[in-house]
């Protein structure tokens, strides 16, 4: 499996910024790995940090928009039938739908930092016919810090970029707590209104 991932990363690295965007759009390799390798390319002077952030933001946002549109136009039956081809299963759909129903549109931002839910949360947003503009704004607001963080770690790690998951692990829990706090604040503001 490691050789498969490396061969895809090598092919994407030849594409530079476009490779980062495509790598995040197709989600075959976890975004942390793609962005970590992007950070490594930055450390080697192959690409620039601002360009990689833009490419990562575009790729990460488009990936979520595809899932949003699948939910919007195809609905749950379509996703249960064909979701397996984009690594989305029924359990993820159920969980993300429950989160969306419980917490509303604000969960689009906070769920981006929570494993399992973060990719599938776009589906119930589409099914619920959430405004595409609002969905995109919440998504970009979460994708930008995620992209910057993992590109930065990859840059710092340099040759050790492949260790990014282990090194990032201590930071993931605080990110989840931060996302939950933001979600709770959003809910409290929504309830007051």
GUMARVO-584757 format. One line per field, with one value per residue: chain; residue number from 1; residue in three letters; x negated, z negated, y negated of N, C-alpha, C in turn. Coordinates in nm, 3 decimals, always signed. Example, Ala and Ser with C-alpha at 12.3 -4.5 7.8 and 13.67 -1.06 7.14 Angstrom:
GUMARVO-584757
c: (A|A)
k: (1|2)
r: (ALA|SER)
npx: (-1.319|-1.285)
npz: (-0.780|-0.708)
npy: (+0.569|+0.225)
capx: (-1.230|-1.367)
capz: (-0.780|-0.714)
capy: (+0.450|+0.106)
cpx: (-1.320|-1.290)
cpz: (-0.780|-0.787)
cpy: (+0.330|-0.003)
END
This chain:
GUMARVO-584757
c: (A|A|A|A|A|A|A|A|A|A|A|A|A|A|A|A|A|A|A|A|A|A|A|A|A|A|A|A|A|A|A|A|A|A|A|A|A|A|A|A|A|A|A|A|A|A|A|A|A|A|A|A|A|A|A|A|A|A|A|A|A|A|A|A|A|A|A|A|A|A|A|A|A|A|A|A|A|A|A|A|A|A|A|A|A|A|A|A|A|A|A|A|A|A|A|A|A|A|A|A|A|A|A|A|A|A|A|A|A|A|A|A|A|A|A|A|A|A|A|A|A|A|A|A|A|A|A|A|A|A|A|A|A|A|A|A|A|A|A|A|A|A|A|A|A|A|A|A|A|A|A|A|A|A|A|A|A|A|A|A|A|A|A|A|A|A|A|A|A|A|A|A|A|A|A|A|A|A|A|A|A|A|A|A|A|A|A|A|A|A|A|A|A)
k: (1|2|3|4|5|6|7|8|9|10|11|12|13|14|15|16|17|18|19|20|21|22|23|24|25|26|27|28|29|30|31|32|33|34|35|36|37|38|39|40|41|42|43|44|45|46|47|48|49|50|51|52|53|54|55|56|57|58|59|60|61|62|63|64|65|66|67|68|69|70|71|72|73|74|75|76|77|78|79|80|81|82|83|84|85|86|87|88|89|90|91|92|93|94|95|96|97|98|99|100|101|102|103|104|105|106|107|108|109|110|111|112|113|114|115|116|117|118|119|120|121|122|123|124|125|126|127|128|129|130|131|132|133|134|135|136|137|138|139|140|141|142|143|144|145|146|147|148|149|150|151|152|153|154|155|156|157|158|159|160|161|162|163|164|165|166|167|168|169|170|171|172|173|174|175|176|177|178|179|180|181|182|183|184|185|186|187|188|189|190|191|192|193)
r: (UNK|UNK|UNK|UNK|UNK|UNK|UNK|UNK|UNK|UNK|UNK|UNK|UNK|UNK|UNK|UNK|UNK|UNK|UNK|UNK|UNK|UNK|UNK|UNK|UNK|UNK|UNK|UNK|UNK|UNK|UNK|UNK|UNK|UNK|UNK|UNK|UNK|UNK|UNK|UNK|UNK|UNK|UNK|UNK|UNK|UNK|UNK|UNK|UNK|UNK|UNK|UNK|UNK|UNK|UNK|UNK|UNK|UNK|UNK|UNK|UNK|UNK|UNK|UNK|UNK|UNK|UNK|UNK|UNK|UNK|UNK|UNK|UNK|UNK|UNK|UNK|UNK|UNK|UNK|UNK|UNK|UNK|UNK|UNK|UNK|UNK|UNK|UNK|UNK|UNK|UNK|UNK|UNK|UNK|UNK|UNK|UNK|UNK|UNK|UNK|UNK|UNK|UNK|UNK|UNK|UNK|UNK|UNK|UNK|UNK|UNK|UNK|UNK|UNK|UNK|UNK|UNK|UNK|UNK|UNK|UNK|UNK|UNK|UNK|UNK|UNK|UNK|UNK|UNK|UNK|UNK|UNK|UNK|UNK|UNK|UNK|UNK|UNK|UNK|UNK|UNK|UNK|UNK|UNK|UNK|UNK|UNK|UNK|UNK|UNK|UNK|UNK|UNK|UNK|UNK|UNK|UNK|UNK|UNK|UNK|UNK|UNK|UNK|UNK|UNK|UNK|UNK|UNK|UNK|UNK|UNK|UNK|UNK|UNK|UNK|UNK|UNK|UNK|UNK|UNK|UNK|UNK|UNK|UNK|UNK|UNK|UNK|UNK|UNK|UNK|UNK|UNK|UNK)
npx: (-0.084|-0.197|-0.378|-0.201|-0.074|-0.299|-0.366|-0.149|-0.174|-0.420|-0.351|-0.163|-0.326|-0.475|-0.299|-0.286|-0.132|+0.120|+0.125|+0.147|+0.404|+0.559|+0.498|+0.624|+0.884|+0.960|+0.931|+0.808|+0.582|+0.526|+0.588|+0.401|+0.162|+0.123|+0.102|-0.112|-0.316|-0.308|-0.408|-0.666|-0.755|-0.754|-0.959|-1.172|-1.183|-1.038|-0.775|-0.573|-0.478|-0.238|-0.115|-0.071|+0.110|+0.330|+0.383|+0.438|+0.663|+0.847|+0.863|+0.946|+1.191|+1.339|+1.359|+1.538|+1.757|+1.834|+1.940|+2.145|+2.307|+2.374|+2.536|+2.731|+2.845|+2.867|+2.951|+3.011|+3.060|+2.912|+2.652|+2.616|+2.610|+2.399|+2.195|+1.985|+1.791|+1.657|+1.549|+1.737|+1.950|+2.258|+2.273|+2.118|+2.274|+2.512|+2.417|+2.314|+2.546|+2.703|+2.552|+2.575|+2.852|+2.881|+2.707|+2.721|+2.644|+2.397|+2.235|+2.100|+1.860|+1.728|+1.725|+1.534|+1.294|+1.310|+1.247|+1.384|+1.647|+1.587|+1.555|+1.795|+1.993|+2.077|+2.267|+2.531|+2.579|+2.617|+2.839|+3.026|+3.062|+2.913|+2.799|+2.582|+2.387|+2.353|+2.272|+2.030|+1.881|+1.856|+1.715|+1.474|+1.375|+1.299|+1.129|+0.905|+0.742|+0.681|+0.537|+0.318|+0.200|+0.115|-0.048|-0.244|-0.349|-0.452|-0.648|-0.822|-0.896|-1.025|-1.234|-1.128|-0.855|-0.668|-0.607|-0.403|-0.137|-0.172|-0.314|-0.139|+0.071|+0.089|+0.187|+0.433|+0.644|+0.671|+0.757|+1.001|+1.139|+1.139|+1.296|+1.538|+1.602|+1.637|+1.859|+2.049|+2.068|+2.176|+2.426|+2.539|+2.561|+2.739|+2.963|+3.030|+3.117)
npz: (+0.000|-0.077|+0.131|+0.339|+0.259|+0.259|+0.531|+0.644|+0.520|+0.628|+0.897|+0.874|+0.772|+0.988|+1.112|+0.961|+0.819|+0.925|+0.891|+0.613|+0.575|+0.726|+0.588|+0.343|+0.428|+0.529|+0.315|+0.266|+0.125|-0.213|-0.312|-0.484|-0.423|-0.152|-0.175|-0.353|-0.192|-0.004|-0.164|-0.196|+0.070|+0.078|-0.105|+0.045|+0.238|+0.470|+0.505|+0.398|+0.069|+0.045|+0.295|+0.272|+0.060|+0.179|+0.388|+0.231|+0.091|+0.297|+0.407|+0.178|+0.122|+0.360|+0.357|+0.147|+0.244|+0.457|+0.317|+0.182|+0.400|+0.495|+0.287|+0.301|+0.560|+0.605|+0.372|+0.075|+0.146|+0.387|+0.295|+0.109|+0.280|+0.465|+0.318|+0.215|+0.409|+0.381|+0.136|-0.070|-0.313|-0.434|-0.713|-0.765|-0.631|-0.783|-1.037|-0.979|-0.887|-1.119|-1.281|-1.131|-1.140|-1.414|-1.483|-1.283|-1.016|-1.096|-1.167|-0.945|-0.933|-1.182|-1.178|-0.991|-1.114|-1.243|-1.252|-1.036|-1.025|-0.888|-0.603|-0.509|-0.591|-0.409|-0.251|-0.386|-0.397|-0.132|-0.077|-0.245|-0.108|-0.162|-0.133|+0.136|+0.139|-0.132|-0.228|-0.089|-0.192|-0.469|-0.436|-0.306|-0.509|-0.695|-0.552|-0.484|-0.729|-0.792|-0.566|-0.571|-0.816|-0.778|-0.553|-0.659|-0.862|-0.699|-0.568|-0.778|-0.860|-0.635|-0.485|-0.643|-0.602|-0.563|-0.813|-0.910|-1.004|-1.254|-1.391|-1.380|-1.530|-1.819|-1.793|-1.682|-1.862|-2.018|-1.800|-1.737|-1.975|-1.965|-1.732|-1.821|-2.027|-1.878|-1.732|-1.940|-2.033|-1.804|-1.802|-2.042|-1.981|-1.768|-1.898|-2.069|-1.886)
npy: (+0.120|-0.121|-0.168|-0.212|-0.450|-0.618|-0.612|-0.743|-0.994|-1.076|-1.103|-1.308|-1.508|-1.586|-1.748|-1.974|-2.256|-2.201|-1.927|-1.905|-2.012|-1.828|-1.590|-1.638|-1.663|-1.413|-1.242|-0.988|-0.945|-1.034|-1.375|-1.490|-1.362|-1.429|-1.708|-1.722|-1.620|-1.820|-2.028|-1.932|-1.961|-2.237|-2.292|-2.208|-2.397|-2.370|-2.444|-2.729|-2.850|-3.020|-2.964|-2.688|-2.686|-2.809|-2.623|-2.396|-2.483|-2.523|-2.260|-2.109|-2.232|-2.194|-1.914|-1.877|-2.016|-1.851|-1.630|-1.762|-1.844|-1.590|-1.501|-1.699|-1.677|-1.401|-1.278|-1.073|-0.792|-0.764|-0.813|-0.608|-0.395|-0.453|-0.571|-0.421|-0.419|-0.653|-0.629|-0.663|-0.548|-0.389|-0.415|-0.643|-0.833|-0.819|-0.905|-1.164|-1.286|-1.282|-1.453|-1.689|-1.737|-1.774|-1.989|-2.181|-2.420|-2.529|-2.321|-2.245|-2.385|-2.315|-2.033|-1.967|-1.923|-1.687|-1.348|-1.091|-1.210|-1.443|-1.434|-1.333|-1.511|-1.697|-1.579|-1.552|-1.825|-1.892|-1.727|-1.848|-2.077|-2.307|-2.643|-2.698|-2.895|-2.963|-2.713|-2.683|-2.898|-2.829|-2.592|-2.671|-2.836|-2.645|-2.476|-2.631|-2.685|-2.417|-2.334|-2.513|-2.441|-2.165|-2.190|-2.354|-2.185|-1.980|-2.126|-2.192|-1.935|-1.835|-1.605|-1.409|-1.407|-1.200|-1.107|-1.256|-1.205|-1.080|-1.278|-1.492|-1.403|-1.475|-1.732|-1.713|-1.652|-1.898|-2.055|-1.936|-1.989|-2.270|-2.305|-2.196|-2.375|-2.610|-2.525|-2.494|-2.758|-2.873|-2.740|-2.841|-3.114|-3.094|-2.990|-3.202|-3.390)
capx: (+0.000|-0.285|-0.432|-0.091|-0.062|-0.417|-0.361|-0.050|-0.234|-0.523|-0.281|-0.104|-0.431|-0.514|-0.199|-0.301|-0.010|+0.233|+0.120|+0.203|+0.550|+0.617|+0.483|+0.727|+1.016|+0.997|+0.936|+0.759|+0.483|+0.574|+0.542|+0.282|+0.046|+0.105|+0.053|-0.246|-0.408|-0.315|-0.502|-0.800|-0.790|-0.785|-1.092|-1.271|-1.179|-0.969|-0.654|-0.572|-0.377|-0.108|-0.056|-0.025|+0.232|+0.439|+0.414|+0.500|+0.797|+0.932|+0.885|+1.027|+1.327|+1.406|+1.392|+1.659|+1.868|+1.882|+2.026|+2.263|+2.392|+2.427|+2.648|+2.834|+2.913|+2.890|+3.018|+2.957|+3.056|+2.800|+2.527|+2.604|+2.578|+2.273|+2.099|+1.868|+1.689|+1.580|+1.514|+1.841|+2.039|+2.386|+2.248|+2.074|+2.391|+2.600|+2.353|+2.309|+2.684|+2.744|+2.482|+2.631|+2.986|+2.869|+2.634|+2.751|+2.545|+2.268|+2.155|+2.019|+1.726|+1.666|+1.706|+1.416|+1.179|+1.342|+1.234|+1.502|+1.757|+1.543|+1.578|+1.934|+2.087|+2.125|+2.380|+2.660|+2.597|+2.678|+2.974|+3.112|+3.069|+2.847|+2.750|+2.448|+2.297|+2.326|+2.195|+1.894|+1.813|+1.820|+1.615|+1.347|+1.329|+1.236|+1.024|+0.784|+0.649|+0.639|+0.435|+0.199|+0.139|+0.045|-0.158|-0.350|-0.413|-0.531|-0.765|-0.912|-0.946|-1.114|-1.250|-1.046|-0.715|-0.583|-0.570|-0.313|-0.021|-0.214|-0.356|-0.021|+0.170|+0.114|+0.255|+0.567|+0.741|+0.704|+0.833|+1.138|+1.198|+1.164|+1.410|+1.659|+1.630|+1.694|+1.993|+2.136|+2.092|+2.269|+2.558|+2.590|+2.602|+2.858|+3.077|+3.068|+3.194)
capz: (+0.000|-0.084|+0.265|+0.418|+0.217|+0.306|+0.676|+0.672|+0.479|+0.726|+1.017|+0.840|+0.750|+1.120|+1.152|+0.876|+0.752|+0.981|+0.828|+0.477|+0.590|+0.770|+0.478|+0.243|+0.489|+0.549|+0.180|+0.256|+0.018|-0.311|-0.286|-0.563|-0.350|-0.032|-0.218|-0.408|-0.079|+0.050|-0.250|-0.160|+0.197|+0.043|-0.168|+0.151|+0.329|+0.593|+0.509|+0.290|-0.035|+0.082|+0.407|+0.221|-0.020|+0.276|+0.453|+0.131|+0.061|+0.413|+0.413|+0.063|+0.134|+0.471|+0.312|+0.065|+0.332|+0.531|+0.226|+0.160|+0.519|+0.499|+0.193|+0.348|+0.680|+0.604|+0.248|-0.003|+0.218|+0.482|+0.221|+0.051|+0.388|+0.533|+0.227|+0.195|+0.510|+0.332|-0.002|-0.164|-0.341|-0.497|-0.851|-0.759|-0.593|-0.901|-1.140|-0.938|-0.881|-1.258|-1.323|-1.060|-1.195|-1.553|-1.501|-1.178|-0.914|-1.157|-1.178|-0.823|-0.970|-1.291|-1.145|-0.904|-1.195|-1.316|-1.165|-0.992|-0.990|-0.812|-0.459|-0.479|-0.637|-0.292|-0.193|-0.438|-0.361|+0.001|-0.087|-0.311|-0.016|-0.222|-0.034|+0.186|+0.099|-0.275|-0.239|-0.039|-0.288|-0.586|-0.394|-0.285|-0.640|-0.764|-0.468|-0.485|-0.840|-0.779|-0.461|-0.621|-0.923|-0.729|-0.467|-0.750|-0.922|-0.595|-0.543|-0.892|-0.862|-0.522|-0.441|-0.731|-0.579|-0.571|-0.954|-0.946|-1.082|-1.393|-1.450|-1.390|-1.621|-1.941|-1.761|-1.631|-1.973|-2.039|-1.684|-1.753|-2.085|-1.911|-1.640|-1.900|-2.096|-1.776|-1.704|-2.055|-2.029|-1.693|-1.848|-2.142|-1.908|-1.689|-1.991|-2.118|-1.780)
capy: (+0.000|-0.237|-0.192|-0.269|-0.590|-0.690|-0.628|-0.849|-1.121|-1.113|-1.151|-1.438|-1.609|-1.636|-1.847|-2.093|-2.306|-2.127|-1.796|-1.918|-2.029|-1.700|-1.495|-1.666|-1.645|-1.272|-1.180|-0.851|-0.954|-1.133|-1.512|-1.520|-1.309|-1.513|-1.840|-1.700|-1.611|-1.957|-2.099|-1.884|-2.027|-2.377|-2.293|-2.185|-2.510|-2.331|-2.528|-2.830|-2.828|-3.079|-2.889|-2.559|-2.712|-2.833|-2.495|-2.310|-2.535|-2.494|-2.115|-2.066|-2.285|-2.125|-1.778|-1.884|-2.058|-1.733|-1.555|-1.846|-1.832|-1.453|-1.500|-1.795|-1.629|-1.257|-1.236|-0.962|-0.664|-0.769|-0.805|-0.475|-0.303|-0.482|-0.633|-0.335|-0.451|-0.770|-0.595|-0.706|-0.435|-0.421|-0.457|-0.783|-0.914|-0.825|-0.987|-1.304|-1.336|-1.306|-1.575|-1.803|-1.762|-1.819|-2.114|-2.278|-2.457|-2.560|-2.199|-2.235|-2.431|-2.240|-1.891|-1.951|-1.888|-1.565|-1.230|-1.017|-1.300|-1.560|-1.424|-1.300|-1.614|-1.770|-1.506|-1.598|-1.966|-1.889|-1.667|-1.948|-2.192|-2.423|-2.739|-2.664|-3.003|-2.946|-2.589|-2.710|-2.987|-2.749|-2.494|-2.742|-2.883|-2.532|-2.417|-2.715|-2.654|-2.277|-2.333|-2.584|-2.362|-2.047|-2.236|-2.402|-2.067|-1.915|-2.211|-2.176|-1.797|-1.813|-1.465|-1.323|-1.442|-1.081|-1.086|-1.366|-1.161|-1.058|-1.405|-1.580|-1.345|-1.552|-1.858|-1.685|-1.663|-2.039|-2.105|-1.887|-2.066|-2.404|-2.296|-2.175|-2.502|-2.699|-2.474|-2.525|-2.903|-2.893|-2.695|-2.935|-3.236|-3.058|-2.976|-3.334|-3.454)
cpx: (-0.087|-0.343|-0.327|-0.075|-0.178|-0.414|-0.260|-0.109|-0.341|-0.459|-0.221|-0.210|-0.481|-0.419|-0.203|-0.171|+0.113|+0.241|+0.176|+0.355|+0.616|+0.611|+0.589|+0.867|+1.055|+0.996|+0.896|+0.661|+0.535|+0.510|+0.416|+0.155|+0.017|+0.046|-0.086|-0.350|-0.419|-0.411|-0.646|-0.846|-0.823|-0.926|-1.204|-1.274|-1.111|-0.845|-0.662|-0.461|-0.242|-0.038|+0.000|+0.102|+0.351|+0.481|+0.485|+0.642|+0.893|+0.965|+0.974|+1.170|+1.403|+1.445|+1.523|+1.780|+1.922|+1.976|+2.155|+2.360|+2.451|+2.547|+2.763|+2.915|+2.947|+2.966|+2.954|+2.954|+2.938|+2.668|+2.508|+2.563|+2.437|+2.164|+1.973|+1.756|+1.607|+1.552|+1.610|+1.933|+2.163|+2.367|+2.206|+2.190|+2.484|+2.545|+2.353|+2.448|+2.736|+2.680|+2.546|+2.769|+2.978|+2.811|+2.657|+2.631|+2.406|+2.177|+2.067|+1.876|+1.662|+1.640|+1.585|+1.292|+1.198|+1.334|+1.369|+1.612|+1.713|+1.565|+1.726|+2.033|+2.145|+2.252|+2.513|+2.685|+2.661|+2.820|+3.072|+3.128|+3.018|+2.798|+2.607|+2.346|+2.256|+2.239|+2.049|+1.816|+1.768|+1.708|+1.478|+1.289|+1.261|+1.119|+0.895|+0.694|+0.597|+0.523|+0.306|+0.125|+0.057|-0.065|-0.276|-0.424|-0.501|-0.658|-0.868|-0.975|-1.044|-1.116|-1.164|-0.896|-0.621|-0.538|-0.463|-0.195|-0.057|-0.248|-0.236|+0.078|+0.194|+0.191|+0.400|+0.672|+0.772|+0.784|+0.978|+1.208|+1.232|+1.287|+1.540|+1.700|+1.694|+1.837|+2.091|+2.168|+2.193|+2.412|+2.620|+2.638|+2.730|+2.981|+3.125|+3.152|+3.331)
cpz: (+0.000|+0.053|+0.355|+0.387|+0.270|+0.457|+0.715|+0.635|+0.577|+0.853|+0.992|+0.824|+0.882|+1.168|+1.065|+0.804|+0.796|+0.918|+0.686|+0.485|+0.629|+0.658|+0.371|+0.299|+0.497|+0.420|+0.175|+0.141|-0.082|-0.287|-0.364|-0.490|-0.227|-0.071|-0.281|-0.298|-0.009|-0.031|-0.221|-0.030|+0.174|-0.014|-0.065|+0.252|+0.461|+0.614|+0.394|+0.190|+0.003|+0.196|+0.363|+0.137|+0.074|+0.342|+0.356|+0.098|+0.175|+0.419|+0.301|+0.072|+0.245|+0.433|+0.234|+0.147|+0.414|+0.444|+0.197|+0.278|+0.533|+0.405|+0.242|+0.463|+0.676|+0.483|+0.185|+0.074|+0.317|+0.409|+0.156|+0.157|+0.444|+0.443|+0.207|+0.294|+0.475|+0.182|-0.106|-0.186|-0.417|-0.640|-0.856|-0.724|-0.712|-1.007|-1.102|-0.928|-1.022|-1.311|-1.260|-1.115|-1.335|-1.564|-1.392|-1.090|-0.972|-1.169|-1.054|-0.853|-1.070|-1.258|-1.057|-0.982|-1.267|-1.222|-1.145|-0.943|-0.886|-0.662|-0.428|-0.515|-0.521|-0.234|-0.252|-0.411|-0.224|-0.002|-0.146|-0.225|-0.082|-0.110|+0.006|+0.144|-0.047|-0.297|-0.199|-0.136|-0.412|-0.553|-0.378|-0.419|-0.718|-0.684|-0.475|-0.604|-0.835|-0.679|-0.510|-0.725|-0.868|-0.629|-0.553|-0.813|-0.821|-0.564|-0.654|-0.893|-0.749|-0.479|-0.523|-0.713|-0.593|-0.714|-1.001|-1.032|-1.229|-1.462|-1.470|-1.494|-1.749|-1.916|-1.717|-1.741|-2.004|-1.923|-1.694|-1.863|-2.038|-1.820|-1.717|-1.975|-1.998|-1.743|-1.815|-2.058|-1.919|-1.736|-1.949|-2.076|-1.831|-1.780|-2.043|-2.015|-1.770)
cpy: (-0.126|-0.272|-0.256|-0.418|-0.672|-0.712|-0.736|-0.985|-1.168|-1.168|-1.289|-1.546|-1.666|-1.746|-1.973|-2.130|-2.227|-1.988|-1.798|-1.927|-1.897|-1.597|-1.514|-1.643|-1.498|-1.191|-1.033|-0.841|-1.058|-1.271|-1.546|-1.477|-1.396|-1.648|-1.830|-1.692|-1.747|-2.043|-2.060|-1.951|-2.175|-2.385|-2.273|-2.299|-2.480|-2.416|-2.629|-2.799|-2.891|-3.004|-2.756|-2.576|-2.732|-2.703|-2.401|-2.353|-2.503|-2.344|-2.064|-2.112|-2.214|-1.983|-1.778|-1.929|-1.942|-1.651|-1.631|-1.832|-1.693|-1.441|-1.585|-1.735|-1.480|-1.207|-1.114|-0.829|-0.655|-0.747|-0.668|-0.373|-0.325|-0.543|-0.553|-0.365|-0.574|-0.755|-0.653|-0.588|-0.481|-0.473|-0.605|-0.876|-0.930|-0.920|-1.134|-1.365|-1.368|-1.434|-1.698|-1.839|-1.820|-1.960|-2.218|-2.311|-2.484|-2.439|-2.180|-2.280|-2.337|-2.094|-1.866|-1.908|-1.755|-1.445|-1.160|-1.111|-1.403|-1.552|-1.409|-1.410|-1.695|-1.708|-1.553|-1.746|-1.976|-1.836|-1.768|-2.074|-2.321|-2.515|-2.705|-2.770|-2.986|-2.821|-2.614|-2.798|-2.910|-2.650|-2.560|-2.788|-2.771|-2.475|-2.497|-2.683|-2.510|-2.267|-2.397|-2.500|-2.246|-2.082|-2.281|-2.283|-1.995|-1.993|-2.193|-2.036|-1.768|-1.668|-1.368|-1.347|-1.322|-1.050|-1.184|-1.322|-1.142|-1.190|-1.498|-1.531|-1.426|-1.683|-1.836|-1.701|-1.810|-2.099|-2.061|-1.965|-2.207|-2.404|-2.277|-2.302|-2.601|-2.656|-2.506|-2.674|-2.936|-2.855|-2.793|-3.066|-3.211|-3.048|-3.111|-3.408|-3.393)
END
